[in-house]
Amino acid sequence: FFGILKSEFLYLKEFEDIEHFKQELEQYIDYYNHTRIKTKLKGMSPIQYRTHASKAV
């Protein structure tokens, strides 16, 4: 996670101050968990995958 966070978020942006960084980080984590699809998770986001897995049980 941290390697992806650095390559997709930290190295690509410039932040005005620590509050701006925190706000952008929250938005990135929300994107990562709810929107970003992963091939390892069968093309689903982490939240979709967890929901799908819990329904299968």
C-alpha distance matrix in Angstrom:
0.0 3.8 5.6 5.3 6.0 8.7 10.1 10.4 11.3 12.4 14.4 16.0 17.5 20.1 20.6 24.1 23.4 21.1 22.0 21.1 17.7 17.1 18.5 16.3 13.1 14.4 15.2 11.9 10.3 13.4 13.1 9.6 11.0 14.5 15.1 12.5 13.6 12.0 14.6 13.3 14.1 17.5 17.0 16.0 13.5 11.8 14.8 17.3 16.2 16.6 19.9 21.1 20.5 22.3 25.2 25.7 26.4
3.8 0.0 3.8 5.4 4.8 6.1 8.6 9.8 10.0 10.0 12.0 14.3 15.6 17.8 18.2 21.7 20.9 18.6 20.0 19.3 15.6 15.5 17.5 15.4 12.1 14.2 15.4 12.2 11.2 14.8 14.7 11.7 13.6 17.1 17.5 15.0 16.6 15.3 17.9 16.8 17.8 21.1 20.4 19.5 16.8 15.3 18.0 20.7 19.9 20.2 23.3 24.8 24.2 25.8 28.8 29.4 30.0
5.6 3.8 0.0 3.8 5.4 5.2 6.2 8.5 9.8 9.9 10.6 13.0 15.2 17.7 18.9 22.6 22.3 20.6 22.2 20.9 17.3 18.0 19.6 17.0 14.3 16.8 17.3 13.7 13.5 16.9 15.9 13.0 15.5 18.6 18.3 15.3 16.5 14.8 16.9 16.2 17.9 20.8 20.0 19.8 17.6 16.7 19.8 22.0 21.0 21.9 25.0 26.0 25.6 27.6 30.4 30.7 31.5
5.3 5.4 3.8 0.0 3.8 5.4 5.2 5.8 7.8 9.3 10.3 11.6 13.9 16.9 18.2 22.0 22.1 20.5 21.6 19.9 16.6 17.2 18.1 15.2 12.8 15.0 14.8 11.0 11.2 14.2 12.7 9.8 12.7 15.5 14.8 11.6 13.0 11.8 14.3 14.2 15.5 18.3 17.0 16.7 14.5 14.1 17.2 19.2 18.6 19.9 22.7 23.6 23.7 25.8 28.2 28.7 29.9
6.0 4.8 5.4 3.8 0.0 3.8 5.6 5.4 5.4 6.6 8.8 10.2 11.5 14.2 15.0 18.6 18.5 16.8 17.8 16.3 12.9 13.4 14.6 11.7 9.2 11.7 12.0 8.4 8.7 12.2 11.3 9.0 12.0 14.8 14.5 12.1 14.4 14.0 17.0 17.0 17.7 20.6 19.0 18.1 15.3 14.7 17.2 19.6 19.6 20.4 23.1 24.5 24.7 26.4 28.9 29.8 30.9
8.7 6.1 5.2 5.4 3.8 0.0 3.8 5.7 5.4 4.6 5.9 8.4 10.1 12.4 13.8 17.5 17.5 16.3 18.0 16.3 12.9 14.2 15.8 12.9 10.8 14.1 14.4 11.1 12.1 15.5 14.5 12.6 15.7 18.4 17.8 15.3 17.5 16.9 19.5 19.6 20.8 23.5 22.0 21.5 18.8 18.4 21.0 23.3 23.2 24.1 26.8 28.2 28.3 30.1 32.6 33.4 34.5
10.1 8.6 6.2 5.2 5.6 3.8 0.0 3.8 5.8 6.4 5.7 7.3 10.2 13.2 15.3 19.1 19.8 19.1 20.6 18.4 15.3 17.0 17.9 14.5 13.1 16.2 15.6 12.1 13.6 16.6 14.7 12.9 16.4 18.6 17.3 14.4 16.2 15.6 17.8 18.4 20.0 22.2 20.4 20.5 18.4 18.6 21.5 23.2 23.1 24.6 27.2 28.1 28.5 30.6 32.9 33.4 34.9
10.4 9.8 8.5 5.8 5.4 5.7 3.8 0.0 3.8 6.6 6.9 6.6 9.0 12.6 14.4 18.2 19.1 18.5 19.3 16.8 14.1 15.5 15.7 12.1 11.2 13.8 12.6 9.1 11.2 13.6 11.4 10.1 13.9 15.6 14.0 11.3 13.7 13.9 16.5 17.7 18.6 20.7 18.4 18.2 15.9 16.6 19.1 20.8 21.2 22.8 25.0 26.0 26.8 28.9 30.9 31.7 33.4
11.3 10.0 9.8 7.8 5.4 5.4 5.8 3.8 0.0 3.8 5.8 5.6 6.4 9.6 10.9 14.7 15.4 14.7 15.6 13.1 10.3 12.0 12.3 8.8 8.0 11.2 10.4 7.3 9.8 12.5 11.0 10.5 14.0 15.9 14.8 12.9 15.9 16.5 19.5 20.4 20.9 23.2 20.9 20.2 17.3 17.7 19.7 21.8 22.6 23.7 25.8 27.3 28.1 29.8 31.9 33.1 34.6
12.4 10.0 9.9 9.3 6.6 4.6 6.4 6.6 3.8 0.0 3.8 5.6 5.8 7.9 9.2 13.0 13.4 12.8 14.5 12.4 9.2 11.5 12.8 9.7 8.8 12.5 12.6 10.0 12.1 15.2 14.3 13.6 16.9 19.1 18.4 16.5 19.3 19.6 22.5 23.1 23.8 26.3 24.3 23.5 20.6 20.6 22.6 25.0 25.6 26.4 28.7 30.3 30.9 32.4 34.8 35.9 37.1
14.4 12.0 10.6 10.3 8.8 5.9 5.7 6.9 5.8 3.8 0.0 3.8 5.8 8.0 10.6 14.3 15.4 15.4 17.4 15.0 12.2 15.0 16.1 12.8 12.4 16.1 15.7 13.0 15.4 18.3 16.8 16.1 19.6 21.6 20.3 18.1 20.6 20.6 23.1 23.9 25.2 27.4 25.3 25.1 22.5 22.9 25.2 27.3 27.7 28.8 31.2 32.5 33.1 34.9 37.2 38.1 39.5
16.0 14.3 13.0 11.6 10.2 8.4 7.3 6.6 5.6 5.6 3.8 0.0 3.8 7.1 10.1 13.7 15.5 16.1 17.4 14.4 12.3 15.2 15.4 11.8 12.4 15.7 14.5 12.1 15.2 17.4 15.5 15.5 19.2 20.6 18.8 16.8 19.6 20.2 22.8 24.1 25.1 27.0 24.4 24.2 21.8 22.7 24.8 26.5 27.4 28.8 30.8 32.1 33.1 34.9 36.9 37.9 39.6
17.5 15.6 15.2 13.9 11.5 10.1 10.2 9.0 6.4 5.8 5.8 3.8 0.0 3.8 6.5 10.0 12.0 12.9 14.0 10.9 9.3 12.5 12.6 9.3 10.7 14.0 13.0 11.5 14.8 16.8 15.5 16.1 19.6 20.8 19.4 18.1 21.3 22.3 25.2 26.5 27.0 29.1 26.4 25.8 23.0 23.8 25.3 27.4 28.5 29.7 31.4 33.1 34.2 35.7 37.7 39.1 40.6
20.1 17.8 17.7 16.9 14.2 12.4 13.2 12.6 9.6 7.9 8.0 7.1 3.8 0.0 3.8 6.8 9.2 10.9 12.4 9.5 8.5 12.3 12.6 10.3 12.0 15.3 14.8 14.0 17.0 19.1 18.3 19.1 22.4 23.6 22.6 21.5 24.8 25.9 28.8 30.0 30.5 32.6 30.0 29.2 26.2 26.8 28.1 30.4 31.7 32.5 34.3 36.1 37.2 38.5 40.5 42.1 43.5
20.6 18.2 18.9 18.2 15.0 13.8 15.3 14.4 10.9 9.2 10.6 10.1 6.5 3.8 0.0 3.8 5.6 7.4 8.8 6.0 5.6 9.4 10.0 8.6 10.5 13.5 13.6 13.6 16.3 18.3 18.2 19.2 22.1 23.4 22.8 22.3 25.8 27.0 30.3 31.2 31.3 33.6 31.1 29.8 26.6 26.8 27.8 30.3 31.8 32.3 33.9 36.1 37.1 38.0 40.2 42.0 43.2
24.1 21.7 22.6 22.0 18.6 17.5 19.1 18.2 14.7 13.0 14.3 13.7 10.0 6.8 3.8 0.0 3.8 7.2 8.1 6.1 7.5 10.7 11.1 10.8 13.1 15.5 15.8 16.5 19.1 20.7 21.0 22.3 24.9 26.0 25.6 25.4 29.1 30.5 33.8 34.7 34.7 37.0 34.4 33.0 29.7 29.9 30.5 33.1 34.8 35.1 36.5 38.9 40.0 40.7 42.8 44.8 46.0
23.4 20.9 22.3 22.1 18.5 17.5 19.8 19.1 15.4 13.4 15.4 15.5 12.0 9.2 5.6 3.8 0.0 3.8 5.5 5.4 6.4 8.9 10.2 10.9 12.3 14.6 15.8 16.6 18.5 20.4 21.2 22.3 24.6 26.0 26.2 26.1 29.7 30.9 34.3 34.9 34.7 37.3 35.0 33.3 29.8 29.5 30.0 33.0 34.5 34.4 35.9 38.5 39.4 39.8 42.1 44.2 45.1
21.1 18.6 20.6 20.5 16.8 16.3 19.1 18.5 14.7 12.8 15.4 16.1 12.9 10.9 7.4 7.2 3.8 0.0 3.8 5.4 4.9 6.2 8.7 9.9 10.3 12.4 14.3 15.1 16.3 18.4 19.8 20.6 22.4 24.2 24.8 24.7 28.3 29.3 32.8 33.0 32.7 35.6 33.5 31.6 28.0 27.3 27.7 30.9 32.2 31.8 33.4 36.2 36.9 37.1 39.6 41.7 42.3
22.0 20.0 22.2 21.6 17.8 18.0 20.6 19.3 15.6 14.5 17.4 17.4 14.0 12.4 8.8 8.1 5.5 3.8 0.0 3.8 5.3 5.1 6.2 8.6 9.8 10.7 12.6 14.3 15.4 16.8 18.5 19.9 21.4 22.7 23.5 24.0 27.6 29.1 32.8 33.1 32.4 35.1 32.9 30.7 27.0 26.5 26.4 29.5 31.3 30.8 32.0 34.9 35.8 35.9 38.1 40.5 41.2
21.1 19.3 20.9 19.9 16.3 16.3 18.4 16.8 13.1 12.4 15.0 14.4 10.9 9.5 6.0 6.1 5.4 5.4 3.8 0.0 3.8 5.5 5.2 6.2 8.5 10.0 10.8 12.3 14.3 15.6 16.6 18.2 20.2 21.2 21.5 21.8 25.6 27.2 30.8 31.5 30.9 33.4 30.9 29.0 25.5 25.4 25.5 28.4 30.2 30.2 31.3 34.0 35.2 35.5 37.6 39.9 40.9
17.7 15.6 17.3 16.6 12.9 12.9 15.3 14.1 10.3 9.2 12.2 12.3 9.3 8.5 5.6 7.5 6.4 4.9 5.3 3.8 0.0 3.8 5.5 5.2 6.0 8.6 9.9 10.4 12.1 14.2 15.2 16.0 18.2 19.8 20.1 20.0 23.5 24.8 28.3 28.7 28.4 31.1 28.8 27.0 23.5 23.2 23.7 26.7 28.1 28.1 29.7 32.2 33.1 33.6 35.9 37.9 38.9
17.1 15.5 18.0 17.2 13.4 14.2 17.0 15.5 12.0 11.5 15.0 15.2 12.5 12.3 9.4 10.7 8.9 6.2 5.1 5.5 3.8 0.0 3.8 5.5 5.0 6.2 8.7 9.8 10.5 12.4 14.2 15.1 16.6 18.2 19.2 19.5 23.0 24.3 28.0 28.1 27.4 30.2 28.2 26.0 22.3 21.5 21.7 24.9 26.4 25.9 27.4 30.2 31.0 31.2 33.5 35.7 36.4
18.5 17.5 19.6 18.1 14.6 15.8 17.9 15.7 12.3 12.8 16.1 15.4 12.6 12.6 10.0 11.1 10.2 8.7 6.2 5.2 5.5 3.8 0.0 3.8 5.5 5.3 6.4 8.8 10.2 10.9 12.5 14.3 15.8 16.7 17.4 18.3 22.0 23.8 27.5 28.1 27.0 29.5 27.2 24.9 21.3 21.0 20.8 23.7 25.7 25.4 26.4 29.2 30.5 30.7 32.6 35.0 36.0
16.3 15.4 17.0 15.2 11.7 12.9 14.5 12.1 8.8 9.7 12.8 11.8 9.3 10.3 8.6 10.8 10.9 9.9 8.6 6.2 5.2 5.5 3.8 0.0 3.8 5.5 5.1 6.2 8.7 9.9 10.5 12.1 14.3 15.3 15.4 15.7 19.4 21.2 24.8 25.6 24.9 27.2 24.7 22.8 19.3 19.5 19.8 22.4 24.3 24.5 25.7 28.2 29.5 30.1 32.1 34.2 35.4
13.1 12.1 14.3 12.8 9.2 10.8 13.1 11.2 8.0 8.8 12.4 12.4 10.7 12.0 10.5 13.1 12.3 10.3 9.8 8.5 6.0 5.0 5.5 3.8 0.0 3.8 5.4 5.0 6.2 8.6 9.7 10.3 12.3 14.1 14.7 14.6 18.1 19.4 23.0 23.3 22.7 25.4 23.3 21.3 17.7 17.2 17.8 20.8 22.1 22.1 23.7 26.2 27.1 27.7 30.0 32.0 33.0
14.4 14.2 16.8 15.0 11.7 14.1 16.2 13.8 11.2 12.5 16.1 15.7 14.0 15.3 13.5 15.5 14.6 12.4 10.7 10.0 8.6 6.2 5.3 5.5 3.8 0.0 3.8 5.5 5.2 6.2 8.6 9.8 10.7 12.1 13.5 14.2 17.8 19.4 23.2 23.4 22.2 24.8 22.8 20.2 16.5 15.9 15.7 18.8 20.6 20.2 21.4 24.2 25.3 25.5 27.6 29.9 30.8
15.2 15.4 17.3 14.8 12.0 14.4 15.6 12.6 10.4 12.6 15.7 14.5 13.0 14.8 13.6 15.8 15.8 14.3 12.6 10.8 9.9 8.7 6.4 5.1 5.4 3.8 0.0 3.8 5.5 5.1 6.2 8.6 10.1 10.5 11.0 12.1 15.8 18.0 21.7 22.5 21.2 23.5 21.0 18.6 15.1 15.4 15.2 17.7 19.9 20.1 21.0 23.5 25.0 25.6 27.3 29.5 30.9
11.9 12.2 13.7 11.0 8.4 11.1 12.1 9.1 7.3 10.0 13.0 12.1 11.5 14.0 13.6 16.5 16.6 15.1 14.3 12.3 10.4 9.8 8.8 6.2 5.0 5.5 3.8 0.0 3.8 5.4 5.0 6.0 8.6 9.9 9.9 9.7 13.4 15.1 18.8 19.6 18.7 21.1 18.7 16.7 13.3 13.5 14.3 16.7 18.3 19.0 20.4 22.5 23.8 24.8 26.7 28.5 30.0
10.3 11.2 13.5 11.2 8.7 12.1 13.6 11.2 9.8 12.1 15.4 15.2 14.8 17.0 16.3 19.1 18.5 16.3 15.4 14.3 12.1 10.5 10.2 8.7 6.2 5.2 5.5 3.8 0.0 3.8 5.4 4.9 6.1 8.4 9.8 9.8 13.0 14.4 18.1 18.2 17.0 19.8 17.9 15.5 11.8 11.1 11.7 14.7 16.0 16.0 17.7 20.1 21.0 21.7 24.0 25.8 27.0
13.4 14.8 16.9 14.2 12.2 15.5 16.6 13.6 12.5 15.2 18.3 17.4 16.8 19.1 18.3 20.7 20.4 18.4 16.8 15.6 14.2 12.4 10.9 9.9 8.6 6.2 5.1 5.4 3.8 0.0 3.8 5.5 5.3 5.9 7.7 9.2 12.5 14.6 18.4 18.9 17.0 19.4 17.2 14.4 10.7 10.6 10.1 12.8 14.9 15.0 15.9 18.4 19.9 20.4 22.2 24.4 25.8
13.1 14.7 15.9 12.7 11.3 14.5 14.7 11.4 11.0 14.3 16.8 15.5 15.5 18.3 18.2 21.0 21.2 19.8 18.5 16.6 15.2 14.2 12.5 10.5 9.7 8.6 6.2 5.0 5.4 3.8 0.0 3.8 5.6 5.4 5.0 6.1 9.7 12.2 15.9 17.0 15.5 17.4 14.8 12.5 9.2 10.3 10.6 12.4 14.5 15.6 16.5 18.4 20.1 21.2 22.7 24.6 26.4
9.6 11.7 13.0 9.8 9.0 12.6 12.9 10.1 10.5 13.6 16.1 15.5 16.1 19.1 19.2 22.3 22.3 20.6 19.9 18.2 16.0 15.1 14.3 12.1 10.3 9.8 8.6 6.0 4.9 5.5 3.8 0.0 3.8 5.9 6.0 5.1 8.1 9.6 13.4 14.0 12.8 15.2 13.1 11.0 7.5 7.8 9.3 11.5 12.6 13.7 15.4 17.1 18.2 19.7 21.6 23.0 24.6
11.0 13.6 15.5 12.7 12.0 15.7 16.4 13.9 14.0 16.9 19.6 19.2 19.6 22.4 22.1 24.9 24.6 22.4 21.4 20.2 18.2 16.6 15.8 14.3 12.3 10.7 10.1 8.6 6.1 5.3 5.6 3.8 0.0 3.8 6.2 6.7 8.8 10.3 13.9 13.9 11.9 14.5 12.9 9.9 6.1 5.3 5.8 8.6 10.0 10.4 11.9 14.0 15.2 16.2 18.2 20.0 21.4
14.5 17.1 18.6 15.5 14.8 18.4 18.6 15.6 15.9 19.1 21.6 20.6 20.8 23.6 23.4 26.0 26.0 24.2 22.7 21.2 19.8 18.2 16.7 15.3 14.1 12.1 10.5 9.9 8.4 5.9 5.4 5.9 3.8 0.0 3.8 6.3 8.4 11.0 14.5 15.2 12.7 14.4 12.2 9.0 5.7 6.8 5.8 7.3 10.0 10.9 11.3 13.2 15.3 16.2 17.4 19.5 21.4
15.1 17.5 18.3 14.8 14.5 17.8 17.3 14.0 14.8 18.4 20.3 18.8 19.4 22.6 22.8 25.6 26.2 24.8 23.5 21.5 20.1 19.2 17.4 15.4 14.7 13.5 11.0 9.9 9.8 7.7 5.0 6.0 6.2 3.8 0.0 3.8 6.3 9.7 13.0 14.6 12.6 13.7 10.7 8.4 5.8 8.5 8.7 9.0 11.4 13.4 13.8 14.9 17.2 18.7 19.6 21.3 23.6
12.5 15.0 15.3 11.6 12.1 15.3 14.4 11.3 12.9 16.5 18.1 16.8 18.1 21.5 22.3 25.4 26.1 24.7 24.0 21.8 20.0 19.5 18.3 15.7 14.6 14.2 12.1 9.7 9.8 9.2 6.1 5.1 6.7 6.3 3.8 0.0 3.8 6.7 10.1 11.9 10.7 12.0 9.1 7.8 5.4 8.1 9.8 10.2 11.5 13.8 15.1 15.7 17.5 19.6 20.8 21.9 24.2
13.6 16.6 16.5 13.0 14.4 17.5 16.2 13.7 15.9 19.3 20.6 19.6 21.3 24.8 25.8 29.1 29.7 28.3 27.6 25.6 23.5 23.0 22.0 19.4 18.1 17.8 15.8 13.4 13.0 12.5 9.7 8.1 8.8 8.4 6.3 3.8 0.0 3.8 6.7 8.9 7.6 8.4 5.4 4.9 4.4 7.6 9.9 9.2 9.6 12.7 14.1 13.8 15.5 18.1 19.1 19.6 22.2
12.0 15.3 14.8 11.8 14.0 16.9 15.6 13.9 16.5 19.6 20.6 20.2 22.3 25.9 27.0 30.5 30.9 29.3 29.1 27.2 24.8 24.3 23.8 21.2 19.4 19.4 18.0 15.1 14.4 14.6 12.2 9.6 10.3 11.0 9.7 6.7 3.8 0.0 3.8 5.4 5.3 6.8 5.2 5.9 6.2 7.8 11.1 10.6 9.6 12.7 14.8 14.2 15.0 18.0 19.4 19.3 21.6
14.6 17.9 16.9 14.3 17.0 19.5 17.8 16.5 19.5 22.5 23.1 22.8 25.2 28.8 30.3 33.8 34.3 32.8 32.8 30.8 28.3 28.0 27.5 24.8 23.0 23.2 21.7 18.8 18.1 18.4 15.9 13.4 13.9 14.5 13.0 10.1 6.7 3.8 0.0 3.8 5.3 5.1 4.8 7.4 9.1 10.7 13.9 12.7 11.0 14.4 16.4 15.0 15.5 18.9 20.0 19.2 21.6
13.3 16.8 16.2 14.2 17.0 19.6 18.4 17.7 20.4 23.1 23.9 24.1 26.5 30.0 31.2 34.7 34.9 33.0 33.1 31.5 28.7 28.1 28.1 25.6 23.3 23.4 22.5 19.6 18.2 18.9 17.0 14.0 13.9 15.2 14.6 11.9 8.9 5.4 3.8 0.0 3.8 5.5 7.1 8.5 9.8 9.9 13.4 12.7 10.1 12.8 15.5 14.1 13.7 17.2 18.7 17.7 19.6
14.1 17.8 17.9 15.5 17.7 20.8 20.0 18.6 20.9 23.8 25.2 25.1 27.0 30.5 31.3 34.7 34.7 32.7 32.4 30.9 28.4 27.4 27.0 24.9 22.7 22.2 21.2 18.7 17.0 17.0 15.5 12.8 11.9 12.7 12.6 10.7 7.6 5.3 5.3 3.8 0.0 3.8 5.6 5.5 7.1 7.2 10.1 9.0 6.3 9.4 11.8 10.4 10.4 13.8 15.2 14.6 16.7
17.5 21.1 20.8 18.3 20.6 23.5 22.2 20.7 23.2 26.3 27.4 27.0 29.1 32.6 33.6 37.0 37.3 35.6 35.1 33.4 31.1 30.2 29.5 27.2 25.4 24.8 23.5 21.1 19.8 19.4 17.4 15.2 14.5 14.4 13.7 12.0 8.4 6.8 5.1 5.5 3.8 0.0 3.8 5.6 8.7 10.0 12.3 10.1 8.0 11.5 13.0 10.7 11.4 15.0 15.5 14.5 17.2
17.0 20.4 20.0 17.0 19.0 22.0 20.4 18.4 20.9 24.3 25.3 24.4 26.4 30.0 31.1 34.4 35.0 33.5 32.9 30.9 28.8 28.2 27.2 24.7 23.3 22.8 21.0 18.7 17.9 17.2 14.8 13.1 12.9 12.2 10.7 9.1 5.4 5.2 4.8 7.1 5.6 3.8 0.0 3.8 6.9 9.6 11.7 9.4 8.7 12.5 13.5 11.9 13.4 16.7 17.0 16.7 19.7
16.0 19.5 19.8 16.7 18.1 21.5 20.5 18.2 20.2 23.5 25.1 24.2 25.8 29.2 29.8 33.0 33.3 31.6 30.7 29.0 27.0 26.0 24.9 22.8 21.3 20.2 18.6 16.7 15.5 14.4 12.5 11.0 9.9 9.0 8.4 7.8 4.9 5.9 7.4 8.5 5.5 5.6 3.8 0.0 3.8 6.5 8.0 5.7 5.7 9.3 10.2 9.2 11.1 14.0 14.5 14.9 17.7
13.5 16.8 17.6 14.5 15.3 18.8 18.4 15.9 17.3 20.6 22.5 21.8 23.0 26.2 26.6 29.7 29.8 28.0 27.0 25.5 23.5 22.3 21.3 19.3 17.7 16.5 15.1 13.3 11.8 10.7 9.2 7.5 6.1 5.7 5.8 5.4 4.4 6.2 9.1 9.8 7.1 8.7 6.9 3.8 0.0 3.8 5.5 5.2 6.1 8.7 9.9 10.4 12.1 14.2 15.4 16.5 18.7
11.8 15.3 16.7 14.1 14.7 18.4 18.6 16.6 17.7 20.6 22.9 22.7 23.8 26.8 26.8 29.9 29.5 27.3 26.5 25.4 23.2 21.5 21.0 19.5 17.2 15.9 15.4 13.5 11.1 10.6 10.3 7.8 5.3 6.8 8.5 8.1 7.6 7.8 10.7 9.9 7.2 10.0 9.6 6.5 3.8 0.0 3.8 5.5 5.1 6.2 8.6 9.8 10.4 12.3 14.3 15.4 17.0
14.8 18.0 19.8 17.2 17.2 21.0 21.5 19.1 19.7 22.6 25.2 24.8 25.3 28.1 27.8 30.5 30.0 27.7 26.4 25.5 23.7 21.7 20.8 19.8 17.8 15.7 15.2 14.3 11.7 10.1 10.6 9.3 5.8 5.8 8.7 9.8 9.9 11.1 13.9 13.4 10.1 12.3 11.7 8.0 5.5 3.8 0.0 3.8 5.4 5.2 6.1 8.5 9.9 10.7 12.4 14.4 15.9
17.3 20.7 22.0 19.2 19.6 23.3 23.2 20.8 21.8 25.0 27.3 26.5 27.4 30.4 30.3 33.1 33.0 30.9 29.5 28.4 26.7 24.9 23.7 22.4 20.8 18.8 17.7 16.7 14.7 12.8 12.4 11.5 8.6 7.3 9.0 10.2 9.2 10.6 12.7 12.7 9.0 10.1 9.4 5.7 5.2 5.5 3.8 0.0 3.8 5.6 5.1 6.0 8.5 10.0 10.7 12.4 14.7
16.2 19.9 21.0 18.6 19.6 23.2 23.1 21.2 22.6 25.6 27.7 27.4 28.5 31.7 31.8 34.8 34.5 32.2 31.3 30.2 28.1 26.4 25.7 24.3 22.1 20.6 19.9 18.3 16.0 14.9 14.5 12.6 10.0 10.0 11.4 11.5 9.6 9.6 11.0 10.1 6.3 8.0 8.7 5.7 6.1 5.1 5.4 3.8 0.0 3.8 5.4 5.0 6.0 8.6 9.9 10.6 12.7
16.6 20.2 21.9 19.9 20.4 24.1 24.6 22.8 23.7 26.4 28.8 28.8 29.7 32.5 32.3 35.1 34.4 31.8 30.8 30.2 28.1 25.9 25.4 24.5 22.1 20.2 20.1 19.0 16.0 15.0 15.6 13.7 10.4 10.9 13.4 13.8 12.7 12.7 14.4 12.8 9.4 11.5 12.5 9.3 8.7 6.2 5.2 5.6 3.8 0.0 3.8 5.4 5.1 6.1 8.6 9.9 11.0
19.9 23.3 25.0 22.7 23.1 26.8 27.2 25.0 25.8 28.7 31.2 30.8 31.4 34.3 33.9 36.5 35.9 33.4 32.0 31.3 29.7 27.4 26.4 25.7 23.7 21.4 21.0 20.4 17.7 15.9 16.5 15.4 11.9 11.3 13.8 15.1 14.1 14.8 16.4 15.5 11.8 13.0 13.5 10.2 9.9 8.6 6.1 5.1 5.4 3.8 0.0 3.8 5.5 5.3 6.3 8.8 10.4
21.1 24.8 26.0 23.6 24.5 28.2 28.1 26.0 27.3 30.3 32.5 32.1 33.1 36.1 36.1 38.9 38.5 36.2 34.9 34.0 32.2 30.2 29.2 28.2 26.2 24.2 23.5 22.5 20.1 18.4 18.4 17.1 14.0 13.2 14.9 15.7 13.8 14.2 15.0 14.1 10.4 10.7 11.9 9.2 10.4 9.8 8.5 6.0 5.0 5.4 3.8 0.0 3.8 5.5 5.3 6.4 9.1
20.5 24.2 25.6 23.7 24.7 28.3 28.5 26.8 28.1 30.9 33.1 33.1 34.2 37.2 37.1 40.0 39.4 36.9 35.8 35.2 33.1 31.0 30.5 29.5 27.1 25.3 25.0 23.8 21.0 19.9 20.1 18.2 15.2 15.3 17.2 17.5 15.5 15.0 15.5 13.7 10.4 11.4 13.4 11.1 12.1 10.4 9.9 8.5 6.0 5.1 5.5 3.8 0.0 3.8 5.5 5.2 6.7
22.3 25.8 27.6 25.8 26.4 30.1 30.6 28.9 29.8 32.4 34.9 34.9 35.7 38.5 38.0 40.7 39.8 37.1 35.9 35.5 33.6 31.2 30.7 30.1 27.7 25.5 25.6 24.8 21.7 20.4 21.2 19.7 16.2 16.2 18.7 19.6 18.1 18.0 18.9 17.2 13.8 15.0 16.7 14.0 14.2 12.3 10.7 10.0 8.6 6.1 5.3 5.5 3.8 0.0 3.8 5.4 5.5
25.2 28.8 30.4 28.2 28.9 32.6 32.9 30.9 31.9 34.8 37.2 36.9 37.7 40.5 40.2 42.8 42.1 39.6 38.1 37.6 35.9 33.5 32.6 32.1 30.0 27.6 27.3 26.7 24.0 22.2 22.7 21.6 18.2 17.4 19.6 20.8 19.1 19.4 20.0 18.7 15.2 15.5 17.0 14.5 15.4 14.3 12.4 10.7 9.9 8.6 6.3 5.3 5.5 3.8 0.0 3.8 5.5
25.7 29.4 30.7 28.7 29.8 33.4 33.4 31.7 33.1 35.9 38.1 37.9 39.1 42.1 42.0 44.8 44.2 41.7 40.5 39.9 37.9 35.7 35.0 34.2 32.0 29.9 29.5 28.5 25.8 24.4 24.6 23.0 20.0 19.5 21.3 21.9 19.6 19.3 19.2 17.7 14.6 14.5 16.7 14.9 16.5 15.4 14.4 12.4 10.6 9.9 8.8 6.4 5.2 5.4 3.8 0.0 3.8
26.4 30.0 31.5 29.9 30.9 34.5 34.9 33.4 34.6 37.1 39.5 39.6 40.6 43.5 43.2 46.0 45.1 42.3 41.2 40.9 38.9 36.4 36.0 35.4 33.0 30.8 30.9 30.0 27.0 25.8 26.4 24.6 21.4 21.4 23.6 24.2 22.2 21.6 21.6 19.6 16.7 17.2 19.7 17.7 18.7 17.0 15.9 14.7 12.7 11.0 10.4 9.1 6.7 5.5 5.5 3.8 0.0
